[in-house]
């Protein structure tokens, strides 16, 4: 039976191997290219570096501009994630545990936010931020990112909160917990996998956001890492090896965060699938 099961799962495993290779090979190529000189990269684009040239990486890591961009991206990503998770958790709790007139209509309004791409709102958003004095201000990026992240996060958390048995809420009420006490002491600890999942999604989305920071920041002091990558590519357009090194280092923080939060992300998705 085990042999039959393995044979039946073989096509799935082959697909996973192919998909994994398609994702890993370009990343490995970029890492190795960063250890070459541009001359090596022109003469031997596929082979291993000979000799290995770590100067591209060490030169970037020794640059204060690179770490400033990392700090800006981290600040904006953390602020956005905290805002999104806090507001979404409260909204999802209301939609999941309270019955009030117009609840489903209001929830539908939130879900409609998924239908509008950011590019559609770019011009009105720019005019609004300018009128509020939020250009060249981190809040000019944090607040819109949080607003665009609310619909998906509310949908995920509402589905999780609705699966919490009502008996737990009744028991908490008998123990003297009000609605907020139940939310804070019981619901949030139980929803930790779901909160971890939406936090990972919010951080990665914010970290990779390019258009909104480009729209808001004209002062290079607040540029984020995606803008820095574009500027670096323009500055060293002919030095392909150094550009590869910069791209790899720009991806490392997001990959490191994902590696640390992977278990929480998988746990949240598994818990959601099990409860569903």
C-alpha positions in Angstrom: 0.0 0.0 0.0 2.9 2.4 0.8 4.3 1.7 -2.7 1.0 2.5 -4.3 0.7 5.7 -2.3 4.2 6.7 -3.3 3.5 6.0 -6.9 0.3 8.0 -6.8 2.1 11.0 -5.2 5.0 10.8 -7.6 3.6 13.4 -10.1 2.9 15.8 -7.3 6.4 15.4 -6.0 7.8 16.0 -9.5 5.7 19.2 -9.8 7.0 20.4 -6.5 10.6 19.7 -7.5 10.2 21.6 -10.7 8.5 24.6 -9.0 11.2 24.6 -6.3 13.9 24.6 -9.0 12.3 27.4 -10.9 12.3 29.5 -7.7 15.8 28.4 -6.4 17.9 28.5 -9.6 17.5 32.3 -10.3 18.2 33.1 -6.6 21.3 30.8 -6.7 22.4 32.4 -9.9 22.1 35.9 -8.5 24.1 34.9 -5.3 26.9 33.4 -7.4 26.9 36.3 -9.8 27.4 38.7 -6.9 30.8 36.9 -6.1 32.0 37.6 -9.7 33.4 40.7 -11.3 31.6 42.1 -14.2 34.3 40.8 -16.5 33.9 37.3 -15.2 30.2 37.6 -15.5 30.6 38.5 -19.2 33.0 35.7 -20.0 31.5 33.0 -17.8 27.9 33.8 -16.9 27.0 30.3 -15.8 30.1 28.8 -14.1 31.3 29.3 -10.6 33.3 32.4 -9.7 37.0 32.0 -10.3 38.3 33.6 -8.3 35.6 34.4 -5.7 35.2 38.1 -5.3 33.4 39.0 -2.0 34.2 42.7 -2.5 30.8 43.4 -4.1 29.0 42.2 -0.9 31.4 43.7 1.6 31.4 47.1 -0.2 27.6 47.3 0.0 27.4 46.1 3.6 30.0 48.7 4.5 27.8 51.5 3.1 25.8 53.6 5.4 23.2 54.3 2.7 22.3 50.6 2.5 21.7 50.3 6.2 19.6 53.5 6.2 17.4 52.0 3.6 17.1 48.8 5.6 16.2 50.8 8.7 13.5 52.8 6.8 12.0 49.7 5.3 12.0 48.0 8.7 10.4 51.0 10.5 7.6 51.3 7.9 7.0 47.5 7.7 6.7 47.1 11.5 4.5 50.2 11.9 2.2 49.0 9.0 2.0 45.5 10.4 1.1 46.7 14.0 -1.6 49.0 12.7 -3.1 46.4 10.3 -3.2 43.6 12.8 -4.6 45.7 15.7 -7.4 47.3 13.6 -8.2 44.1 11.7 -8.4 42.0 14.9 -10.8 44.4 16.4 -12.9 44.7 13.3 -12.9 41.0 12.7 -13.9 40.3 16.3 -16.9 42.6 15.8 -17.9 41.0 12.5 -17.5 37.5 13.9 -18.9 37.6 17.4 -21.6 40.4 17.3 -24.9 40.4 15.5 -25.9 43.9 14.5 -28.0 45.5 11.7 -26.0 45.9 8.5 -23.2 43.7 9.6 -23.0 41.7 6.3 -23.4 44.9 4.2 -20.5 46.5 6.0 -18.4 43.4 5.7 -19.1 43.3 2.0 -17.9 46.9 1.8 -14.6 45.9 3.3 -14.2 42.9 1.0 -14.8 45.2 -2.0 -11.5 46.8 -1.1 -9.8 43.8 -2.6 -11.2 44.7 -6.1 -9.4 48.0 -6.4 -5.7 48.0 -7.3 -3.5 50.7 -5.8 -2.8 52.2 -9.2 -6.4 53.3 -9.5 -6.2 55.3 -6.3 -2.7 56.7 -6.8 -3.6 60.2 -8.0 -6.4 60.8 -5.4 -4.2 59.4 -2.7 -1.3 61.7 -3.7 -3.6 64.7 -3.6 -5.0 63.7 -0.2 -1.6 63.1 1.3 -0.4 66.5 0.0 -3.4 68.2 1.5 -2.7 66.5 4.9 1.0 67.4 4.8 2.1 63.7 4.8 4.4 63.8 1.8 8.0 63.0 2.8 6.5 61.6 6.0 6.6 57.9 7.0 2.9 58.1 7.9 2.2 58.9 4.3 3.2 55.3 3.5 2.2 53.5 6.7 -1.4 54.7 6.7 -2.3 53.9 3.1 -0.5 50.5 3.3 -2.5 49.7 6.4 -5.7 50.8 4.7 -5.1 48.6 1.7 -4.1 45.7 3.9 -7.2 45.8 6.1 -9.7 43.9 3.7 -7.6 40.7 3.3 -6.6 40.7 7.0 -10.2 41.1 8.2 -11.4 38.3 6.0 -8.7 35.9 7.3 -9.2 36.8 11.0 -13.0 36.8 10.8 -13.0 33.3 9.4 -10.7 32.2 12.2 -12.7 34.0 15.0 -16.0 32.5 13.8 -14.6 29.0 14.4 -14.0 29.6 18.1 -16.7 27.8 20.0 -19.4 29.9 21.6 -19.2 27.9 24.8 -15.8 29.5 25.5 -17.3 32.9 25.3 -20.2 31.9 27.6 -17.7 30.4 30.1 -15.6 33.6 30.0 -18.7 35.7 30.6 -19.6 33.5 33.6 -16.1 34.1 35.0 -16.7 37.9 34.8 -15.1 38.7 31.4 -16.7 41.3 29.3 -16.5 41.3 25.5 -13.1 43.0 25.4 -11.8 40.7 28.2 -12.8 37.7 26.2 -11.2 39.2 23.1 -7.9 40.0 24.9 -7.6 37.1 27.3 -9.1 34.2 25.3 -9.6 35.0 21.6 -6.2 36.5 20.8 -4.1 33.8 22.4 -6.1 31.1 20.6 -5.7 33.1 17.3 -2.0 33.3 17.5 -1.4 31.2 14.4 -3.8 33.4 12.4 -2.2 36.6 13.7 1.2 35.2 12.8 0.0 34.5 9.3 -1.4 38.0 8.6 1.6 39.6 10.2 3.9 37.8 7.8 1.8 38.8 4.8 1.7 42.4 6.0 5.5 42.6 6.6 6.4 41.0 3.2 3.8 43.2 1.3 5.2 46.4 3.0 8.8 45.4 2.4 8.3 44.8 -1.3 6.1 47.9 -1.9 7.8 50.2 -4.4 5.2 52.4 -6.0 3.8 54.0 -2.8 7.1 55.0 -1.2 8.2 56.4 -4.7 5.0 58.4 -4.8 5.3 59.8 -1.2 9.1 60.3 -0.7 10.9 62.9 -2.7 13.6 63.3 0.0 16.1 60.4 -0.2 16.3 60.4 3.6 13.2 58.3 3.8 13.7 56.1 0.8 13.0 52.4 1.3 15.0 49.4 0.0 13.0 48.9 -3.2 13.6 52.5 -4.2 17.3 52.0 -3.3 17.5 49.0 -5.6 16.2 51.1 -8.5 18.6 53.9 -7.8 21.5 51.5 -7.4 20.7 49.9 -10.7 20.7 53.3 -12.4 24.0 54.3 -10.8 25.8 51.0 -11.5 24.0 50.0 -14.7 27.2 48.7 -16.3 28.4 46.8 -13.2 26.1 43.8 -13.4 27.9 41.8 -10.7 27.6 44.6 -8.1 23.9 45.0 -9.0 23.3 41.3 -8.4 25.0 41.6 -5.0 22.8 44.5 -4.1 19.6 42.6 -5.2 20.6 39.6 -3.1 21.3 41.7 0.0 18.0 43.5 -0.4 16.2 40.2 -0.4 18.0 38.8 2.7 16.0 40.6 5.4 12.7 39.5 4.0 13.9 36.0 3.5 15.3 35.9 7.0 12.0 37.1 8.5 10.1 34.6 6.5 12.4 31.8 7.6 11.9 32.8 11.3 8.1 33.1 10.8 7.6 30.1 8.5 6.4 27.8 11.2 3.8 30.4 12.4 2.7 31.0 8.9 2.2 27.3 8.1 0.6 26.7 11.4 -1.9 29.5 10.7 -2.8 28.2 7.3 -3.1 24.6 8.6 -5.3 25.6 11.5 -7.5 27.6 9.2 -7.8 24.7 6.8 -8.5 22.3 9.7 -11.2 24.5 11.2 -12.7 25.2 7.8 
